[in-house]
């Protein structure tokens, strides 16, 4: 009886998720058809350029330095994708509110779903790197760490641009589990790659309802008041919670900052920008 109940619940969840996915595709298409930001949407308030020379490691959960954000400014980041059942839902929620984020992709699923990688980039989001298989770089043999990093970068680049290069077009990297070593930190810094930690997270690796996750992250944000926020786009609870979280940001006067490489064309590529976004170097 217990097994049958679990099977029925699993089928029900799959049906609901499929319906949500279809709705999200229509939602995204409608959002992209109009200029962003639209009246009443959260929008992306500004673009922040980041480079390894001045900010080699950022995120207060791991490092003493973070991004120079003002009060009520947040950077949205998503790890572990792309994942077809849920990443499109996340993209739809972001598009609906005219928000841009950063996705740290795992190489293997990127190689399996290149069309989704290209969609993330086409919708204006920044693509960072998160290794090939999400193995801890602290716990695998040191001889394998470079391969894990480079194979992940090459897979992401192949999916995105059709070239399997280990020179990332966007030199942003996040360690699986934030598990660093002095050697891997030095390696990435020597290659001009910014290491992203985070300032606060939704703990969405734990099982919880979307409502519980929303309360957890908003309670933490009330205390922190700003920062880099970590989510995981393969998590169904996060995909379901995100529209409400973006509404919370909008209704409580938070502003979303989009991070891009500091030197497009030298380890980075220009990111699409809407007509109301401005660079940190703008006089406006």
Secondary structure, DSSP 8 states (H G I E B T S, - for coil): -HHHHHHHHHHHHHHHHHHHHHHHHHHHHHHHHS-SS-TTS----EEEEE-TTT-SEE-TTTSS------TTEEEEEEEEE--HHHHHHHHHHHHHTT---EEEE-HHHHHH-HHHHHHHHHTT-EEEE--SS---TTTS-HHHHHHHHHHHHHHHHHHHHS---SS-SS-EE--GGG---HHHHHHHHHTT-EEE--SEE--TTS---HHHHHHHHHHHHHHH-SEEEEEETT-HHHHHHHHHHHHHHHHTT-EEEEEEESSBTTTB------TT--BTT---
